[in-house]
Amino acid sequence: MNDEKELRRRVEALRREIIHHAHRYYVLDAPEIADDAYDALMIELLALERDHPELQDFGSPTARVGGAPREGFVKVSHPEPMQSLDNVFSLEGLGDFLDRQRRILPDLSGGYVCELKIDGLAVSLHYENGVFVRGATRGDGTVGEDVTANLRTVRTVPLTLRESLPGALEVRGEIYMRSEDFAALNAEREEAEEPLFANPRNAAAGALRQLDPAVTASRRLSFFAYAVSFPERRGLATQRELLEALRRWGFATQGNEVLASNLREVGAYVERWREGRFSLPYATDGVVVKVDRLELRDLLGSTARAPRWAVAYKYPPEEKTTRVRDIVISVGRTGSLTPVAILDPVPLAGTVVQRASLHNADEVARKDVRIGDRVVVRKAGEIIPEVVRVVSEDRSGTEIPFVMPPRCPVCGTPAVRLPEEAATRCPRRSCPAQIKEGLRHFASRGGLDIRGLGEKIVDRLVETGRVKDLADLFDLSAAELASLDRLGEKSAANMIQALETSLGRPLPRLLTALGIRHVGSRVAELLADRFRSVEALTRATEEELASVDGVGPRIAASVRAFLDSPANQETLRRLASRGMALALPEPEAPLAEGPWKEERVVFTGELRTLTRTEGEALVASLGGRALGSVSSKTTLVVAGENSGSKLRKAQELGIAVVDEEEFLARVRRARGEKSPGPRDGAS
């Protein structure tokens, strides 16, 4: 692709195609192509932009990757104030709001648009000629903080609009965190013994105000648009037209808006979503009611802090009273023994709640929760069940205080609690409960994302003895999986494919999936970026690990303890032998001149006389390049014992496959050396 015009056309076509598919996937939730096909498009575009810097563009889909951490946030003045909304808490309050408008505009017509209120953080996005150039928080409504780099990592923030819009455009909306991502983040923080976020809004706000955009990217934020500054400049006359224009331009909107003519219809919308909101994949805390006709908003005006043309109806927090039937112990993947309250079933925020974590013995003591107590429960952020308080006046004297068990309830190993920790732990790594939780974490979306490996299948694999270690997963056959309860041949085949796909996950994902205490996705990124391989991590001292910015002594000690464990070392060795990449790919450098200048070699399996590093050095000495994964560019695969998916892929692609002896023979021939005789050990 040497022709400059052809090259530019290809880059622009790739950008259009990637933007289209990203919109289908992240905004419409209706993908048209598989993930690997999307990844291939992105890889091609990244390569072209890397090799031709003159073609790089601020609005390219590749520009989502955050830059280096910053020292602080720059203040930004809003061209038009970002006001808060007044709140009402009853239908009477809504009626008063509508009456006040009628007193100002007796002939008010056109109705009201009702939209669900997202529990998030208001932001302002600025576009120039359809390209995202700046984003800011609401701040005090007049001045916010520039969080452009962080907003660029949010997949539902378009970097380039889907329609050509000349000039400046300001779009406003809500940054929020989906319920499953909020729950996963809090679970990760609890495992790392970090404070939990109280609700998705706090989590989203904390993520957006990170000085390191990579941390923001790891938190999986989302964005809904709901407003445009100076909409009349775009020919928009109503809120409904505005929302439709936003969708046309490529923005995600909440999408459940309706037009209401009067208080009765507004009230019907409020009642419809009082329970219906709990079926949504994100938290909502109310309904926003807006005058539909935009021209009337200027006539209605604003108070010092809020518009008179809109109001927020807030749903009251739902709390229920139930009884604690028991307090049991749940064993986590790092051995933490977590007290869990077993409750009389109670409907709460759209589901029936029967369990609530009590976190640790200190928390149980602080709230004085006893078996038999009547307690008030709610969902933190309308997602995670929690015990708010004990109804102590209802006690009869028969309630039983909770005592942390001295042994692990699963394997019977004596429990330990270190002086500096809140958690009590089972120290036995082979505890079946820890193996199950470790496998679930390993296969989770934030880990290696092994689709189909759910809780029940993990239970069966461990209980039947088929899986005792993470690496055992990659020795499973489709027939073994199909023999499990409720898993047919097709599902088994899909899971084998998912396992093979997971072998190609990058090093940071593997480090996250291993379940090292205190190592979440961000710390995994930092460690991978600094050391680039598990081998280098294993050689690093605790002081070298702690010197990495963002790691520190506690995490360093945990990583060192994990890597010093013989059992963990064996797991890593077995994962490598099954084809798992334990290193980041090296940046491509100009090839040395040599007879193998066109060779691209992949090593897989266990080599007997060479280490993989030695083999790769031989390839490089002849001018070739050693690759970490098999692709259509690969020219040779060197397969040792227990070769896995890389060997299968090479065979499918028709790539030459040789064993270690043949590889060494080819090296000798390329060097012009004679083959050794029988005395030298050759066969």
N, C-alpha and C positions, 0 to 999 in steps of 0.2 A: 504494500500500500504506500508507494512512494509519491504518487501524484498528490500535491498539496490540496487541491480542491476535493479530490476523492476522499482524502483523509479527513478533511473538515466535515464533509457530508456524512461520513460514517460516524464521527463523534457526535454530531448533532442528532443523527438518527438514533444512536444509542441513548442519548439523553432523553429524547422524546419517548422512546419505548420504556425506559426505566421509570420515568415519571408516571407514565400511563399505568404500568403494572404496580408501582408503589401506591398509587391512588386506589386502584382496585383492591389491593391487599389491606392497606392500613385505614383507608377512609370508608370504602364501601363494604369491606369484609367479604369480597367476592373475587378471589384471585382467579386469573385465567391461565396461569402457567405454574409449574412446580417450582419449589424453592431453589432447587439446583439450577434450573434454567434461568431464574432471576439472578442467582449468584454468578452464573457464567457471563451474563450481560454486564454486570457490575465489574467483574474482574477484567473483562476486555476494555471497558471504558477507563478503569484505573490505569491499566497498562499503557493505553494510548496517551492519556494525559501525563503520565509519568515520563514517557519517552519524548513527548512533544509539549514542553511547558508552555509554549506560546498559545496552545489551545485550551489551557485551563481557564475556567470561568467561575465567577462567584456564585452563580446560580446552578452549577452542576450538581447532580445528585451525590457525587463523590465528596462534596464539600460538607457533608453532615458530620464528619469525624471532627471532634473537638480539638482545639489547639492546646498549647501548653497552659498550665495553671497560671492564674493572674494574681496580682497583688491585692486587688480590691475591685469594687464596682464604681463605674463612672455615673454621675447623676445625669438624668435626662429630663428635660422639661416637656410636658405634654402640650401639643398645640391646642388641644381642646381638653378641659379638665375631665378626669376619669372619676366621676362621682360614685358614691355609695348609694344603695337603695334604702329607703325607709322600710321597716318590717312591720307586718301585722300578724296576729296569731289566732285570728278567728274570722268567721264569715262576716260578723258584724264589723270587724275592722276593715274588711274588703269593701263592705257597703259604704262605710264612712269615706273611704278613699274615692270611690266612684261618685259619691255625692259632692265631695269637694271639687272634683273636676267639672261637674255639671253647674256648680255655682260660678265657676270661672268662665265656662263656655256652655251656656244653656243649650245651644244647638249642636253640641258635640255629636258627631256621627262617624260611622266607619267601624265601630266595634273595637275589641281588645284582642291582642294576641297573647295567648297563655303559653308559656314555655317552662319546662322543668328547670329548677335552679340547681346547677352542678356545685358540689361541695369541693371547690378548688380555689385557684389563685388567679385573679384578673391580670391580664397582660395586654400590651399593645404591640402590634406587628406593623412595621413600615416597609412598604414596597416602592421601588422606583422602576418604572417601565416594566412592571410585572416580576421583578426580582427582589427577594427578601434582602434588606440591607441593615435593618436594626430592629431590636425588640427590647421592651422595657417592662418592668413591673409597675403596678398601679402606684405604689408608694403612698404618699399622702394625698394623691389625686391630682396634684399639680406637678410634682417632681417625683420620678421613679428612678430605678436603677437599670443601667444598661446590662442586659443579660443575653445579648445577641448570640454569643458563642454557645451558651447553654441551650437556647431555643433552637438553634440549628440542629441539635441532636434529636429533637422531638419529631418522630416520623410523620405525625399528622400536621406538622407545620410545613406548608408548601414552600420550597425554596424558589421555585419558578411557577407562576400562575398558569393555569390551563387555557386562559384566554389572554390575548394581547391587550394590556391596559396601559396606555401611555400616561406619563406623569406620576405624581405621588398618590399613594393609597395607604390609609391607615385602617387596619382591621383589629377589632378588639374581641376578646373571648376569654376562655377559662382554661388554664392548665390544671389537669387533674390526674389522678392515679387510679387505674382500674382496680376493682376489688381484689382480684386474684393476685395482682402485683403487690398491692398493699399487704395482703396476708402473707405472701412469700417474703417480702422485705422484713416484716415484723418477726416472722419465724426465724429468719437468718439472724436478726439482731438478738433475739432471745437466746439462740444457740451460742452466739458470741458474747452473751452476758452484757449486752449494751441496752440502754434505755429504749423502751418501745415507743413508737409514735402513737399518739392518742387517737388520731383519725387520718383519713387519706389527705385532707387538706394540709395538715401539718407536714405530712410526709412529702407532698408535692412541693410545698413552699421550701422545705429544707433542701430538696433535690435541686430546685431551680436556682437557689442562691449558693450553690457550691462554687468555689473559686476554680475548681478543676472541671472542665466540661465533660471529661471522661466519667466522672462520678455521676453527673446528671444523666449521661447516656445509659449508664448501668441501671438506673432506677425506672426505666420504661414509662416515661410520662406520655400523656396524650393531650390533645387540644381540641376544644370545640369553639367555633366562631359564632358570634351572635350580634355583632354591631360593626358599622362602618362610619368613620368620621366624615362629616360633610357629605351625606349620601346623595343630596340633590345634585352634586357635581357629576354623579354617575347616572342621573336620570331615574333615581329610585323614589317612589312615592309612598310606599307602605313597608311595614316591617316584614310582611310576607314576601314582597318582591325582593327585599334586602336579603332575606335568608335564602331565597332561591338563587340570587346572584352569587352569594358566597359559595353555594354548592357548585354552581357552574364554574366558578374560578378555581375550584379544587380544594375547598375547605370542608372539613367535617363539621356538621352542625348536629345539635342534639336530636332534632328530627321528629319530635313528638308534639310540635306546636299545633294549636287549633285557634280558629277565630271564634270569639264569643261575643254575643250582642249585648248581654246584660248580666246582672249579678247572678241570676239563676244558672246561666250557662257557665260562668266563671266558677261558681260553686260546684257544679257537676264535674268540671275538670279537676278541681282540687280533690274531690272525693274519689274520683276514678283512680288517681295516682297515690292516694293515701297508703294503700297496700300494694298497688301495682308497681310502685317504684322499686320495691325490693326484688323484683325479678330482673332488674337491669344490672349490667355488669359493672356499674360504677355507683358511687354514693350520690344521692340527691337529698337536699334538706328542705326543699320547698318548691313553690311555684312563683314565677315572675309574671306579672300582668302588665302589659304595655299597651298604650294607645297605638292602634295600627297605623293611622295616617300620620306620616312624618311631619307634614306641614303644621299639624296641630300641636306638636311638641313645643315649637318655638312660642306659640301663643300661651301655652300652659306654663312654660318657664320652669325655674328651679328655685329651691331654697338654697341656703348657703352650702348645704352638704349633699342634697339629693334632688333628683328631678321630680316634678309634680306629675309627670306623665307615666310613671312606672312605680310599682311597689312589689315587695317580696312577701309572699305569704309563707311563714315558716311553720313546718310541722313540729309539734312538740316531740322531744325525745321519748321514745317508747321504753318504759321500764315495767317489768312484771315481777310479782312475788311468787316464789316456789320454794320447795323444800330440798335440802341436801340429803340424799339418801345414803351416800357413801363418799369417801374420798379415797381414790385409788392412785396408784403410781404408774406413770407412763415413762418408759425408758427411751431416751433419745439416741441419736446416732453417735454422739460423743459420750454416751453413758450417763447423761444427766437424768436424775430421778425427779420427775415433775409431778407434784400433786395435782390431781384433776378431780373437780367436784362432779359427782354423778347426781343429776337433778331430776326431780319429777318433771316429765315433759311439759313444756310451756311454749305456746306460740309467741314468737318474737321476731319482729322485723321481717316477716315473710317466710320464716321457717320455724320448725319445731326444735327448740333447744333442749338438749338433754345432758350436755357436758360443758364445763367451763374450766379453763386452766387456772390454777392458783399459783403458778410460776415456781415458787420455792417455799421452803419451810418458814423463812422469815416473813414472807407475804401472808401466809396462813396465820402466823402468830399476830401480825400487825392488824389484820381484819378480824382476828379471833373467830375464824370459821370453824364450826364443829359439825360433826355428823348428826343429823336430825334438826339442824337450824333451819328456820325460815329466812330466806335471803332475798334481796332485791337484785335482779339481774338485768342487764342490757347488752346491746352489741356496741362495742367500741367502734366508732365510725360507721355504725349500722352494719358491721361485718363480723367482728370477732366477739363471741360471747364472753362476758366477764361478770364476776360477782362484785356488785357495787358496795353493798354493806349488809350486815346481819340485822335482822329485825329482833333485837335483843329482848324487847319487851314481850315477845311471844314465847320465850324460853320456858320450858316446864321443869328443867333440872335433870332431864334424862339425856340431854345432848352429850355426845362423846367427843372430847378434845382430840385433835389429830396429833399423832406422833410419827415422825419419819422412821420408816423401817430400817433396822440395822443392816439388812442384806438386800441385794437386788432381788426383786420379786420374780424375775424370770429365770436367772441362773443360780441364785443363792450365794453369789460372791459377796463377802463383806463390803458394805458401802463405805466410801471415804468422802470427807469434806476438808479441802485445804483451807487454811486459816484466811487466805485473802479472797476466797470465793463464796458466792451465795449458794451455789448449787452443790448438792450431794450427788456423787457419781458411783456408778459401777465401773471398776477399773479393768474388767475383763473384756478385751477387744473382741474375743470370740463369742461373746454373749449373743444368743440368737436374736434378741430384740435389737441390739446394736447393728447386727448384720442386716436385718430387715430395713431399719431406718437408713442405714448407710446406702443400701441398694436403691431405695426410693430417692434419696438425695442425688445419688450418682446418675440416675436416669431422668431426673427432673428437668424441666425446661431450662432452668438456670445452670444445670450441669451439662451432661452430654445429650440431653433431649432425646431419649430413646423412646420413641412413640409406641404406645401399647403396653409398656411395662408398668402396669398399674399395681395398686396395693394388694389385690387378691392374688395376682400372679406371683408377685414377690413372696407373699406368704407361702404359697404352695411350693415355690422353688426352694425356699429355705427349709420348710417343714419336711419335704421329701428328701432332703440332703443333696439335691442336684447342685445347689449353689452354696458354697461356704465362704467364698471370697469374690471380690469384684471381678477378677479375671475369669472366674468360672462361667460368667455370662457368655463369653465369646467361644466357649467350647460346646455350647448347647446346639443341638440339631433341631431341625424343624419337626422331626418325628417326636423328640422328647417334649417339645413345647405343645405339640398337638395332642399329646396324651394327657395334658393337664385338664382339670375340670373346666368346662365352658370355653375351651379354646380350640377352634377348629383348624383345619389344614391351612385355609387361606390366611387366618389371623396369625398362625404360626409362621408362615412364609413371610408375611409382612413384618413380623417382629425380627426375624433373622435379617431381613433387609435393613431394618432400622438399626440393629446392632452393628452391621457392617458400615452403615453410613456414619455412625457415631465414632468409629475409629478415625475418621478424618477431621474431627473437631480440633480446633487450635489449642495450643498449650494452656492459655489462660482458662479455657473452659474445663480442661482436665484438672488443673489445680483446684478449681472451684468444686468440681464434682468429687474429688477425693475426700472431701469432708474434713479437712484439716481444721482444727479448732481456731476460731477467730479469722479464718481466711475466707472472705466472701469474694464476690466477683471483682471488686475494685482492687483489693490486696493481691489477688491472683494476677491481675493485669500488671501491677507494679513489679511483682516478683518476676514474671515472665519477661517483661521489658528489660529488667536489669540483668538477669542471669541467662535468659534465652533457652535454657534446657534444664531438665531434671538433673542431669549429671552435674552441671555447674552448681545448681542449688544444693546438691548433696555434698559437694566439696566446700561450700561456703561455711564460714564460721558463724557462730551466733552473733558476733559483733558485726560482721559484714552484712548479715541479714538485717540487723537492727538499724544499720546506717542508711538503709533505703528510706527516702522520705515517704512518710505515710505508713511505715511498718512499725518500728519501735521495738523495745525489748520484749514485751509480752507476746506479741505475734511471733517474733524471731524465736523465742524459746519454744513456742508451740510447733513451729515449722521444723525446728531442729529435732525436737522429740519425735515428731512423726517420721522424719527421714532416717532417724537413727534406729527405728524399730526394724528388726530383721524380718518380721512378718510383712511390714509395708514395703520393704525393699524387694521381697520376693513377689509381691503383688505387682509392683512397677516393672520388674523384669518380665513377668508373664504378660503384662499388658503390651510391652514393647514387642515381645515375640509374636503376639497376635496381630501386630500391625499398627498399634497406637503410636502416634507421633509424640515423642517426649521432648521435642525441641521445636523452637520456632524456625521456619525456613530462613536460611541465610540470604541476605540481600544479594541479588545477582550482581556479579562483578565481571568485567571483561575477561573472556576466556584466554588462558595462555595458549600460545601456539603449540600444537602437538597433533599426533596422529588421531586422537579422539576428540578433536575440536567439535565435531557434530554429535557426539554421543551425550545422551541424557540418561543417567543410570539411577535405578532405584534398588535399594537393598531391603529385603524383608525376611523375617524369620530369624532363627538363631544360627549365627556363623560359628564354625568350629575352630578355625586357625587364625581368623582375623577378627578384630573388633570392627564394628561398623565405622568408627572414626578412621581406622586404618584403611578400610576399603575405599571410603570416600576420598582419602588423601591420595590413594593410587590413581583414582579416576582423575582428580585434579592435576596430578603430575603429568598426565598424558594430554592435558588440554580439555578434558571433558568436564561435565558438571553432574554432581550427585544431587538428586531431587528427593524430597520427602514423601511424595505421593505419585501415584501412577496416573498419567493422562495420555492424550493422543500425542503429546510431544516426547514421551518417553521412548527411548530406543532399545533399552536393555533392562531386564529385571534379574537381579541376583537373588535366588531363593535359597534360604537355609531351612533348617528343620522347623516344623510347626508354623509354616507360612500361612497367612490367612487371606484377608480380603484383597490385599495388593496383588497376590499371585492370581487370584480368581479374575480380578479386573484385567490384569495383563493378558491372561488367556482369552478373555472375551474380546479384547482389542487386537488380538493377533500380534502382540509384542513378543520379541524374542526373550526366552527365559532360560537361564543357565544356572548350574549349581556353583558352589564356591570353587571347586577345582577347575572347572571350565573357565570361570572368570579369571583365575590366576594364570591359566594357560594363555588366555587372550592378552593379558597384561604383558606376559613375557614375549609373546609374538610381536606386540606393538613396540616393545623395546628392542626387538631384534635379538633377544636372548634365545638360547637353545632350551628345549624342554628338558627337565631333569630326568635321569634314569631311575630305575627301580630303587637304587640305593638312596636316592634323595626322597623317597617316600611317595613318588607319583605312581598312580595306577595306570 
